[in-house]
């Protein structure tokens, strides 16, 4: 019994974090899966990504799609990683710059290149924009704050694993919406069923096909959803072009299971629905960067580091091909105990605590730079890990509020560091691997190439010095649908 449970949990963990290629595996290693092989030169794999620097035409808002899981391991190296304890932050909330720009003085006040100064949260908009404080979305140059609406459904009770039906209404000009479920760090939560004006988006009826535990039916739903981080569940709609959303009434059931043994839980969760209206053909994404001292990087020297500057410049190019502009960049310190992320599962694990260091900071995507992320399964080196697929928007301080990146994995190579950031950031924005190493599960996007032929894609489950950066039109649409991507 114990052995069977241990094996199940190991399998679940491997699938949930998408651990790709094992250390030392070769081209004929069965772990590589149907048609997926590690890079012959470096044998590295990230949480599932690789691609060539190929720009992609920006799709219109009708083209979307994404799928799957997060986290990455690479053979000798991999992405997808860990976290730390609720440690001290940097001086007074950190240092902020705009556009790779200027640093502030005492760690909390920084100018953006329009001259606007942040307050004690250290978050600043660029190009003459408006200052954001407590994690909200800020209007800037004609981006109305009302483009994003937050519908607070309040506290929802789960009994024996499930809630009663919850109904909510969304506006007629709806483009996309995200459900965020907050609860105990001891549990996993998911949208178990969702039906709206366009039909069933998430089903609780198992199809018989393999699905990611502990919620296989939801994984195989028309709009795939995944439960990935303890304490918080997130689902983005729509996330592939086979489904659509429209204004009107939705009916939803929320589910939860124990992270320890996958048994149904009786609990109370807080549920929010964040919706976005209008044009999503372009977007802007602010970044917050957190430094643990790994590779000697701190908030005061990172803005002039060739490794960081080079990686940010590469990342700008990768995301620009998807119609996503990198906006304001904020720099913060976290405690040195986060340099090694030794645990990723269980209440209070290192990864959860690391992501919780984002509490009180601004909107956008939060990257945490550490030395190493240890793999609990004992093989491979993890290069990075995302806090959800997608990560939870407007949830700074949560267990899924960011992406952890192992600086050592990049070997002082800005391009490889940018690839890890772009790949894991892609997960956080809602993208799955083009094809999972395990069981050869494909994403739900018709314009991504699977197998070896898909190695040029950013979300291919492998990382190396020659990794590609291509983003398909469907993938680009999903990235722009994320609530933290501000659409002008």
ZAKOL-592220 format. One line per field, with one value per residue (C-alpha): residue in three letters; residue number from 0; z, y, x. Coordinates in Angstrom, 3 decimals. Layout:
N
aa = (ALA, ...) $
i = (NUM, ...) $
pz = (Z, ...) $
py = (Y, ...) $
px = (X, ...) $
//
This chain:
488
aa = (UNK, UNK, UNK, UNK, UNK, UNK, UNK, UNK, UNK, UNK, UNK, UNK, UNK, UNK, UNK, UNK, UNK, UNK, UNK, UNK, UNK, UNK, UNK, UNK, UNK, UNK, UNK, UNK, UNK, UNK, UNK, UNK, UNK, UNK, UNK, UNK, UNK, UNK, UNK, UNK, UNK, UNK, UNK, UNK, UNK, UNK, UNK, UNK, UNK, UNK, UNK, UNK, UNK, UNK, UNK, UNK, UNK, UNK, UNK, UNK, UNK, UNK, UNK, UNK, UNK, UNK, UNK, UNK, UNK, UNK, UNK, UNK, UNK, UNK, UNK, UNK, UNK, UNK, UNK, UNK, UNK, UNK, UNK, UNK, UNK, UNK, UNK, UNK, UNK, UNK, UNK, UNK, UNK, UNK, UNK, UNK, UNK, UNK, UNK, UNK, UNK, UNK, UNK, UNK, UNK, UNK, UNK, UNK, UNK, UNK, UNK, UNK, UNK, UNK, UNK, UNK, UNK, UNK, UNK, UNK, UNK, UNK, UNK, UNK, UNK, UNK, UNK, UNK, UNK, UNK, UNK, UNK, UNK, UNK, UNK, UNK, UNK, UNK, UNK, UNK, UNK, UNK, UNK, UNK, UNK, UNK, UNK, UNK, UNK, UNK, UNK, UNK, UNK, UNK, UNK, UNK, UNK, UNK, UNK, UNK, UNK, UNK, UNK, UNK, UNK, UNK, UNK, UNK, UNK, UNK, UNK, UNK, UNK, UNK, UNK, UNK, UNK, UNK, UNK, UNK, UNK, UNK, UNK, UNK, UNK, UNK, UNK, UNK, UNK, UNK, UNK, UNK, UNK, UNK, UNK, UNK, UNK, UNK, UNK, UNK, UNK, UNK, UNK, UNK, UNK, UNK, UNK, UNK, UNK, UNK, UNK, UNK, UNK, UNK, UNK, UNK, UNK, UNK, UNK, UNK, UNK, UNK, UNK, UNK, UNK, UNK, UNK, UNK, UNK, UNK, UNK, UNK, UNK, UNK, UNK, UNK, UNK, UNK, UNK, UNK, UNK, UNK, UNK, UNK, UNK, UNK, UNK, UNK, UNK, UNK, UNK, UNK, UNK, UNK, UNK, UNK, UNK, UNK, UNK, UNK, UNK, UNK, UNK, UNK, UNK, UNK, UNK, UNK, UNK, UNK, UNK, UNK, UNK, UNK, UNK, UNK, UNK, UNK, UNK, UNK, UNK, UNK, UNK, UNK, UNK, UNK, UNK, UNK, UNK, UNK, UNK, UNK, UNK, UNK, UNK, UNK, UNK, UNK, UNK, UNK, UNK, UNK, UNK, UNK, UNK, UNK, UNK, UNK, UNK, UNK, UNK, UNK, UNK, UNK, UNK, UNK, UNK, UNK, UNK, UNK, UNK, UNK, UNK, UNK, UNK, UNK, UNK, UNK, UNK, UNK, UNK, UNK, UNK, UNK, UNK, UNK, UNK, UNK, UNK, UNK, UNK, UNK, UNK, UNK, UNK, UNK, UNK, UNK, UNK, UNK, UNK, UNK, UNK, UNK, UNK, UNK, UNK, UNK, UNK, UNK, UNK, UNK, UNK, UNK, UNK, UNK, UNK, UNK, UNK, UNK, UNK, UNK, UNK, UNK, UNK, UNK, UNK, UNK, UNK, UNK, UNK, UNK, UNK, UNK, UNK, UNK, UNK, UNK, UNK, UNK, UNK, UNK, UNK, UNK, UNK, UNK, UNK, UNK, UNK, UNK, UNK, UNK, UNK, UNK, UNK, UNK, UNK, UNK, UNK, UNK, UNK, UNK, UNK, UNK, UNK, UNK, UNK, UNK, UNK, UNK, UNK, UNK, UNK, UNK, UNK, UNK, UNK, UNK, UNK, UNK, UNK, UNK, UNK, UNK, UNK, UNK, UNK, UNK, UNK, UNK, UNK, UNK, UNK, UNK, UNK, UNK, UNK, UNK, UNK, UNK, UNK, UNK, UNK, UNK, UNK, UNK, UNK, UNK, UNK, UNK, UNK, UNK, UNK, UNK, UNK, UNK, UNK, UNK, UNK, UNK, UNK, UNK, UNK, UNK, UNK, UNK, UNK, UNK, UNK, UNK, UNK, UNK, UNK, UNK, UNK, UNK, UNK, UNK) $
i = (0, 1, 2, 3, 4, 5, 6, 7, 8, 9, 10, 11, 12, 13, 14, 15, 16, 17, 18, 19, 20, 21, 22, 23, 24, 25, 26, 27, 28, 29, 30, 31, 32, 33, 34, 35, 36, 37, 38, 39, 40, 41, 42, 43, 44, 45, 46, 47, 48, 49, 50, 51, 52, 53, 54, 55, 56, 57, 58, 59, 60, 61, 62, 63, 64, 65, 66, 67, 68, 69, 70, 71, 72, 73, 74, 75, 76, 77, 78, 79, 80, 81, 82, 83, 84, 85, 86, 87, 88, 89, 90, 91, 92, 93, 94, 95, 96, 97, 98, 99, 100, 101, 102, 103, 104, 105, 106, 107, 108, 109, 110, 111, 112, 113, 114, 115, 116, 117, 118, 119, 120, 121, 122, 123, 124, 125, 126, 127, 128, 129, 130, 131, 132, 133, 134, 135, 136, 137, 138, 139, 140, 141, 142, 143, 144, 145, 146, 147, 148, 149, 150, 151, 152, 153, 154, 155, 156, 157, 158, 159, 160, 161, 162, 163, 164, 165, 166, 167, 168, 169, 170, 171, 172, 173, 174, 175, 176, 177, 178, 179, 180, 181, 182, 183, 184, 185, 186, 187, 188, 189, 190, 191, 192, 193, 194, 195, 196, 197, 198, 199, 200, 201, 202, 203, 204, 205, 206, 207, 208, 209, 210, 211, 212, 213, 214, 215, 216, 217, 218, 219, 220, 221, 222, 223, 224, 225, 226, 227, 228, 229, 230, 231, 232, 233, 234, 235, 236, 237, 238, 239, 240, 241, 242, 243, 244, 245, 246, 247, 248, 249, 250, 251, 252, 253, 254, 255, 256, 257, 258, 259, 260, 261, 262, 263, 264, 265, 266, 267, 268, 269, 270, 271, 272, 273, 274, 275, 276, 277, 278, 279, 280, 281, 282, 283, 284, 285, 286, 287, 288, 289, 290, 291, 292, 293, 294, 295, 296, 297, 298, 299, 300, 301, 302, 303, 304, 305, 306, 307, 308, 309, 310, 311, 312, 313, 314, 315, 316, 317, 318, 319, 320, 321, 322, 323, 324, 325, 326, 327, 328, 329, 330, 331, 332, 333, 334, 335, 336, 337, 338, 339, 340, 341, 342, 343, 344, 345, 346, 347, 348, 349, 350, 351, 352, 353, 354, 355, 356, 357, 358, 359, 360, 361, 362, 363, 364, 365, 366, 367, 368, 369, 370, 371, 372, 373, 374, 375, 376, 377, 378, 379, 380, 381, 382, 383, 384, 385, 386, 387, 388, 389, 390, 391, 392, 393, 394, 395, 396, 397, 398, 399, 400, 401, 402, 403, 404, 405, 406, 407, 408, 409, 410, 411, 412, 413, 414, 415, 416, 417, 418, 419, 420, 421, 422, 423, 424, 425, 426, 427, 428, 429, 430, 431, 432, 433, 434, 435, 436, 437, 438, 439, 440, 441, 442, 443, 444, 445, 446, 447, 448, 449, 450, 451, 452, 453, 454, 455, 456, 457, 458, 459, 460, 461, 462, 463, 464, 465, 466, 467, 468, 469, 470, 471, 472, 473, 474, 475, 476, 477, 478, 479, 480, 481, 482, 483, 484, 485, 486, 487) $
pz = (0.000, 0.966, -2.056, -4.406, -2.912, -3.098, -6.749, -7.534, -5.877, -7.682, -10.998, -10.203, -9.280, -12.417, -14.576, -12.773, -13.100, -16.552, -15.731, -19.192, -19.897, -17.282, -16.597, -19.053, -21.216, -24.829, -28.036, -27.573, -23.955, -23.562, -21.168, -24.150, -25.223, -28.660, -30.935, -28.222, -27.659, -25.601, -27.268, -28.447, -27.590, -24.129, -23.089, -21.362, -21.002, -19.387, -18.107, -21.666, -23.953, -26.930, -30.073, -32.595, -32.712, -35.198, -35.233, -35.704, -37.256, -34.579, -34.674, -34.064, -30.945, -32.416, -32.584, -29.266, -27.649, -24.992, -22.728, -20.228, -17.382, -15.932, -14.621, -16.383, -15.882, -18.214, -18.561, -17.054, -16.538, -16.663, -15.831, -13.443, -10.001, -6.406, -3.743, -0.333, 3.057, 3.862, 4.082, 4.331, 1.255, -0.078, 1.208, 1.513, -1.171, -3.778, -6.667, -9.852, -13.323, -16.549, -19.901, -18.475, -17.197, -14.234, -10.648, -7.627, -4.541, -1.270, -2.583, -2.726, -4.941, -8.617, -11.699, -14.872, -18.030, -18.026, -14.687, -12.628, -9.177, -7.394, -3.794, -1.118, -3.243, -5.709, -8.739, -11.482, -14.931, -17.844, -20.565, -18.528, -17.162, -13.902, -10.679, -9.430, -5.795, -4.291, -7.190, -9.193, -12.949, -13.886, -16.781, -18.956, -22.119, -22.841, -21.280, -19.310, -15.976, -16.628, -19.420, -16.608, -14.182, -10.991, -9.947, -6.348, -5.777, -2.116, 0.000, -1.517, 0.546, -0.654, 0.827, 0.143, -2.566, -4.456, -4.256, -5.166, -8.528, -8.579, -11.138, -12.436, -15.349, -17.683, -20.054, -23.683, -25.063, -23.238, -24.726, -22.040, -18.354, -15.617, -12.519, -9.409, -6.428, -3.147, -0.275, 2.085, 1.181, 2.065, -0.948, -4.741, -6.303, -9.781, -11.839, -11.930, -14.358, -16.268, -18.710, -20.379, -23.365, -25.829, -24.213, -21.848, -21.358, -18.539, -18.031, -15.016, -17.134, -17.730, -21.358, -20.786, -22.242, -20.069, -18.090, -15.642, -12.057, -9.775, -12.191, -15.455, -16.759, -16.447, -18.120, -21.136, -21.230, -24.316, -22.413, -20.566, -16.921, -14.598, -10.833, -10.166, -7.010, -3.505, -2.152, -5.410, -8.624, -11.851, -15.158, -18.294, -20.811, -23.733, -24.056, -27.481, -30.721, -30.476, -27.749, -27.409, -24.738, -24.818, -22.445, -20.384, -17.502, -16.468, -14.090, -12.308, -9.802, -7.878, -6.588, -4.147, -3.018, -0.345, -1.611, 0.675, -0.584, -3.259, -1.122, -1.482, 1.006, 2.786, 2.868, 2.233, -0.697, -2.034, -5.715, -8.099, -11.802, -13.664, -17.124, -19.948, -22.726, -25.949, -28.309, -27.245, -30.412, -28.571, -24.956, -22.423, -19.568, -16.596, -14.861, -11.271, -10.758, -7.372, -6.448, -3.731, -4.252, -6.768, -9.164, -7.110, -8.387, -6.184, -6.787, -6.817, -9.358, -11.531, -13.635, -14.934, -15.088, -18.609, -17.881, -16.760, -19.360, -22.128, -20.985, -20.731, -24.197, -25.595, -23.744, -25.231, -28.698, -27.926, -26.498, -29.062, -31.718, -29.835, -29.695, -26.032, -25.113, -21.959, -19.875, -16.539, -14.762, -10.956, -9.005, -5.489, -3.075, -1.209, 1.630, 0.784, 2.149, -1.126, -3.094, -2.905, -3.370, -1.661, -1.684, -4.028, -2.375, 0.941, 2.969, 3.594, 0.951, -0.324, -3.685, -2.145, 0.304, -2.447, -4.517, -1.422, -1.342, -4.053, -1.486, -1.761, -5.067, -8.420, -11.339, -14.133, -14.211, -11.263, -11.834, -8.882, -9.473, -7.347, -7.531, -7.847, -7.664, -6.325, -7.959, -5.318, -7.680, -7.585, -11.263, -13.542, -12.686, -12.719, -14.593, -13.766, -12.605, -13.118, -10.377, -12.402, -15.837, -15.997, -13.014, -10.916, -11.878, -9.272, -6.692, -5.522, -2.348, -3.298, -3.726, -7.504, -7.924, -10.239, -11.920, -10.282, -12.426, -11.572, -12.666, -12.595, -15.300, -17.766, -17.400, -17.683, -21.108, -21.495, -24.393, -22.451, -19.403, -21.624, -23.021, -19.543, -18.574, -21.792, -21.561, -17.893, -18.384, -21.237, -18.818, -16.335, -19.083, -19.977, -22.460, -22.237, -23.734, -27.405, -26.435, -23.036, -22.611, -20.598, -22.634, -25.607, -24.640, -27.040, -26.389, -27.709, -30.272, -33.929, -35.135, -32.931, -34.283, -32.157, -31.911, -33.006, -35.704, -32.985, -31.422, -32.817, -30.541, -27.252, -25.462, -26.681, -23.595, -23.875, -23.310, -24.693, -26.063, -29.448, -28.123, -30.356, -29.460, -31.948, -30.757, -32.873, -33.492, -31.217, -28.449, -28.841, -28.400, -25.155, -23.811, -24.522, -22.890, -19.486, -17.155, -16.289, -19.969, -20.277, -23.623, -24.934) $
py = (0.000, 2.454, 1.514, 1.933, 5.317, 6.460, 5.417, 7.233, 10.407, 10.202, 9.771, 12.600, 14.899, 14.005, 14.746, 17.866, 19.477, 18.028, 16.660, 16.086, 14.329, 12.462, 13.080, 11.297, 10.040, 9.514, 9.603, 6.075, 6.492, 5.437, 8.328, 10.590, 9.449, 9.014, 11.147, 13.440, 13.250, 15.319, 17.581, 15.471, 18.080, 19.249, 16.793, 19.536, 19.868, 22.418, 21.778, 21.211, 23.845, 24.507, 26.462, 28.532, 32.281, 32.526, 35.418, 34.677, 36.785, 38.380, 36.679, 38.428, 37.997, 35.155, 32.759, 31.213, 28.080, 26.391, 23.391, 21.359, 21.404, 23.390, 22.824, 21.525, 19.318, 18.797, 15.998, 17.375, 20.419, 21.336, 24.096, 24.326, 24.732, 25.519, 28.108, 29.269, 30.437, 33.538, 35.375, 38.968, 41.078, 43.532, 47.071, 48.787, 46.785, 46.759, 48.720, 49.447, 50.437, 50.934, 49.526, 48.083, 51.578, 53.571, 52.436, 54.195, 55.190, 53.509, 50.423, 51.671, 54.756, 54.486, 56.535, 55.162, 56.744, 59.149, 60.438, 59.008, 57.802, 54.749, 54.821, 52.265, 49.288, 49.958, 49.614, 52.181, 52.559, 53.525, 56.144, 58.754, 56.311, 56.062, 54.615, 51.331, 50.350, 47.342, 44.923, 46.458, 46.899, 50.469, 52.521, 53.881, 55.857, 55.003, 51.558, 51.890, 50.128, 49.036, 46.731, 44.193, 43.493, 41.461, 39.556, 38.401, 35.325, 35.289, 32.174, 28.866, 25.678, 22.286, 19.150, 15.808, 17.434, 19.462, 22.730, 23.260, 24.931, 28.544, 30.929, 34.181, 36.571, 38.047, 41.060, 40.906, 42.195, 39.483, 38.536, 36.201, 35.375, 33.629, 31.819, 31.959, 29.674, 30.461, 27.979, 25.939, 25.238, 21.603, 21.117, 21.254, 23.087, 23.102, 24.155, 20.766, 21.724, 24.891, 25.521, 28.787, 30.337, 28.557, 25.129, 22.975, 24.295, 21.972, 18.524, 16.235, 13.150, 10.977, 10.068, 6.986, 8.767, 9.315, 12.524, 14.273, 13.191, 14.017, 15.543, 13.548, 14.503, 18.209, 17.717, 16.198, 18.846, 20.991, 23.823, 21.933, 22.872, 21.722, 21.868, 22.578, 24.510, 23.806, 26.468, 28.065, 26.962, 28.964, 28.408, 30.595, 30.646, 30.153, 28.582, 26.969, 27.771, 24.833, 26.644, 30.158, 32.370, 34.861, 37.157, 35.664, 33.261, 30.591, 27.670, 26.273, 23.563, 23.821, 20.754, 20.118, 17.206, 16.752, 17.341, 14.541, 11.679, 13.068, 12.358, 14.729, 17.594, 19.563, 23.142, 26.781, 28.572, 32.117, 32.356, 35.266, 35.638, 38.172, 39.130, 41.159, 42.972, 44.652, 44.206, 41.763, 41.862, 43.574, 43.565, 44.896, 42.854, 44.403, 42.368, 42.105, 40.443, 38.995, 38.152, 35.783, 36.475, 33.637, 34.282, 37.400, 39.114, 41.565, 44.293, 46.995, 45.360, 43.346, 46.360, 46.661, 42.935, 41.778, 38.448, 40.071, 42.849, 40.360, 37.995, 40.788, 42.036, 38.510, 38.075, 41.319, 39.938, 36.548, 38.014, 40.841, 38.163, 37.288, 40.894, 41.234, 44.227, 44.104, 47.136, 48.369, 46.270, 46.252, 44.789, 43.314, 41.299, 38.186, 36.392, 34.337, 31.193, 31.066, 30.423, 26.698, 25.513, 22.145, 21.406, 21.950, 19.936, 20.111, 23.043, 25.615, 24.185, 26.313, 27.085, 28.288, 30.505, 31.951, 32.988, 34.497, 37.063, 38.921, 40.120, 43.843, 44.240, 45.304, 43.671, 41.606, 38.555, 37.914, 36.096, 34.723, 33.973, 31.216, 29.091, 25.694, 23.914, 20.406, 17.606, 15.537, 12.554, 12.482, 12.833, 15.730, 19.348, 21.665, 24.902, 26.655, 26.226, 28.220, 28.823, 27.540, 26.872, 29.555, 31.449, 33.287, 36.958, 39.694, 37.221, 38.635, 36.867, 33.592, 30.170, 30.536, 34.139, 33.788, 31.802, 30.447, 30.356, 28.521, 30.889, 28.154, 26.291, 29.094, 28.813, 32.605, 32.504, 35.334, 33.582, 30.362, 32.315, 34.174, 30.872, 29.507, 32.743, 32.802, 29.143, 29.229, 32.615, 31.021, 28.405, 31.116, 32.964, 29.790, 27.770, 24.025, 22.060, 21.375, 17.700, 16.169, 13.800, 11.463, 9.628, 11.960, 14.155, 17.080, 20.575, 21.636, 24.095, 23.043, 25.326, 23.915, 21.140, 18.028, 15.583, 16.350, 18.691, 21.007, 21.740, 25.266, 26.170, 27.997, 25.475, 22.315, 20.280, 20.706, 23.388, 23.802, 26.463, 25.956, 26.117, 27.880, 30.650, 30.331, 31.182, 30.184, 32.532, 30.419, 30.506, 34.269, 34.800, 32.842, 34.895, 38.108, 36.748, 36.486, 39.149, 40.384, 41.167, 44.692, 45.273, 48.867) $
px = (0.000, 2.733, 4.790, 1.859, 0.994, 4.618, 4.786, 1.539, 2.742, 6.085, 4.288, 1.910, 4.765, 6.696, 3.690, 2.584, 5.976, 6.581, 9.986, 11.355, 14.632, 16.671, 20.326, 22.526, 19.704, 20.583, 18.635, 17.390, 16.395, 12.756, 12.247, 12.426, 8.974, 7.523, 9.608, 10.993, 14.729, 17.130, 19.595, 22.509, 25.113, 24.176, 21.501, 19.589, 15.894, 13.753, 10.448, 9.661, 10.889, 12.999, 12.768, 14.634, 14.722, 11.909, 9.507, 5.855, 3.115, 0.970, -2.446, -5.674, -7.677, -9.667, -6.705, -5.864, -4.786, -2.697, -2.725, -0.921, 1.490, 4.316, 7.843, 10.807, 13.730, 16.507, 18.796, 21.937, 19.781, 16.169, 13.835, 11.064, 11.922, 11.683, 11.283, 12.235, 10.988, 9.115, 12.374, 13.345, 13.042, 15.464, 15.826, 12.511, 10.771, 13.462, 14.879, 13.013, 14.037, 12.178, 13.286, 16.455, 16.973, 18.020, 18.285, 16.913, 18.750, 17.794, 16.047, 12.500, 12.374, 13.135, 12.595, 11.116, 12.318, 9.400, 10.625, 7.788, 8.760, 7.401, 6.310, 7.108, 6.062, 8.827, 6.562, 6.774, 5.312, 7.505, 7.198, 5.410, 2.897, 1.020, 2.379, 0.941, 0.949, -0.763, -0.613, -3.419, -3.522, -2.687, -3.908, -1.129, -1.435, -5.034, -5.315, -8.556, -8.475, -12.059, -10.822, -10.302, -13.135, -12.832, -15.940, -15.542, -17.695, -16.685, -16.319, -17.413, -17.791, -16.550, -18.112, -16.444, -14.376, -16.989, -18.895, -22.515, -23.110, -21.936, -23.449, -22.000, -22.574, -19.951, -20.248, -21.357, -18.038, -16.064, -12.677, -11.333, -11.686, -9.733, -10.975, -8.754, -9.440, -7.631, -7.585, -5.441, -1.836, -2.565, -4.849, -5.056, -8.027, -9.518, -12.522, -14.238, -16.993, -17.842, -20.659, -21.610, -23.366, -21.043, -21.353, -19.308, -15.764, -14.672, -16.165, -16.073, -16.860, -13.799, -13.205, -11.074, -8.040, -4.998, -5.270, -3.008, -3.807, -5.492, -8.062, -7.878, -11.334, -10.579, -7.198, -8.967, -11.701, -12.358, -10.620, -7.869, -7.339, -4.556, -4.126, -0.487, 0.329, -0.920, -3.225, -4.312, -6.002, -6.157, -7.948, -7.839, -10.720, -10.481, -7.048, -7.319, -9.184, -11.595, -13.545, -14.907, -16.421, -19.279, -21.071, -23.852, -24.419, -21.903, -22.388, -19.330, -18.402, -15.123, -13.262, -10.432, -8.274, -5.636, -2.110, -0.923, -3.089, -5.450, -8.530, -11.534, -11.521, -14.205, -12.993, -13.814, -12.187, -12.258, -13.198, -12.650, -13.434, -11.283, -12.543, -11.058, -12.924, -11.879, -8.952, -6.224, -4.099, -1.222, -0.106, 2.375, 3.844, 5.646, 8.362, 9.579, 12.971, 13.996, 17.597, 18.801, 22.508, 22.827, 25.728, 26.488, 23.339, 21.459, 18.912, 21.590, 23.931, 21.531, 20.441, 24.024, 24.834, 25.682, 23.967, 20.712, 20.743, 21.481, 18.745, 16.161, 17.049, 16.679, 13.385, 12.083, 12.675, 11.119, 7.918, 7.733, 7.200, 3.994, 2.819, 3.816, 5.989, 8.108, 7.156, 8.468, 11.109, 11.405, 14.356, 14.121, 16.247, 15.097, 16.845, 19.944, 18.291, 16.388, 19.576, 18.816, 15.249, 15.173, 11.433, 8.504, 5.729, 3.913, 2.646, 5.360, 7.702, 10.552, 8.975, 5.727, 7.589, 9.746, 6.752, 5.133, 7.967, 6.039, 3.462, 2.807, 4.619, 3.268, 1.495, 3.008, 5.259, 7.608, 10.939, 12.936, 16.635, 18.195, 21.342, 19.710, 16.376, 16.657, 14.691, 12.851, 12.851, 16.627, 17.484, 18.282, 18.863, 15.895, 16.429, 13.179, 9.600, 6.422, 3.895, 0.978, -0.394, -1.459, -0.140, -2.734, -3.242, -3.664, -2.341, 0.985, 2.051, 0.370, 1.988, 1.803, 2.878, 5.837, 8.580, 11.744, 14.896, 18.135, 20.899, 23.539, 21.683, 22.367, 26.179, 26.510, 24.824, 22.247, 20.528, 20.007, 18.827, 16.352, 15.123, 14.447, 12.687, 10.677, 9.676, 8.678, 7.062, 5.119, 3.794, 2.815, 0.961, -0.942, 1.125, 1.677, 4.497, 3.962, 4.252, 4.907, 7.824, 5.623, 2.975, 3.516, 0.554, 0.167, -1.100, -4.515, -3.179, -3.462, -0.664, 2.128, 4.332, 4.826, 7.717, 11.278, 9.990, 8.700, 12.083, 12.040, 9.134, 9.672, 7.462, 9.188, 10.235, 13.959, 16.558, 20.042, 22.336, 20.668, 17.106, 14.621, 12.203, 9.360, 5.856, 2.859, -0.093, -2.317, 0.301, 0.694, -3.036, -3.062, -0.146, -2.045, -5.201, -3.532, -4.910, -1.395, -0.776, -2.149, -3.859, -3.752) $
//
